[in-house]
């Protein structure tokens, strides 16, 4: 085996190594791969091998998930990155800028929920004390079932 191939192999990680270094379960890595969030190659023994840059991508996925980003949005954002290159700080700034509006909206919705939580269940309607004031004649029922005031989608 020549030096170039040896160097390439030494940079690749097994699924267990990626799991240990990233703190993500092997099953989650397989799930991410099935969803197109990360990629692996197969060696001659048909075992998965990951490039080292996958560690940064997994870190980005974990942070994005903690902020409540749906996997579809994470996938779209990661698809904009060059394949085979470790995401940079500039890449992260672009990704996080894309997600800022979503996070601001989520924070506002959660703040409203927190502030109104004791008074109303969101007009599904089960509250008899507050609802006649906030939802006279059950007018929100025209929008469909479920809560309408606390978490408008």
LINHU-V386433 format. One record per helix or strand of 2 or more residues. SS is the DSSP state (@ for helix, = for strand). FROM is the first residue (numbers start at 1). LEN is the number of residues. If there is no record, write none. Layout:
BEGIN
ss->SS from->FROM len->LEN
ss->SS from->FROM len->LEN
END
This chain:
BEGIN
ss->@ from->3 len->9
ss->@ from->15 len->8
ss->@ from->26 len->9
ss->= from->41 len->2
ss->= from->48 len->3
ss->@ from->54 len->13
ss->@ from->71 len->9
ss->@ from->89 len->28
ss->@ from->131 len->4
ss->@ from->136 len->8
END
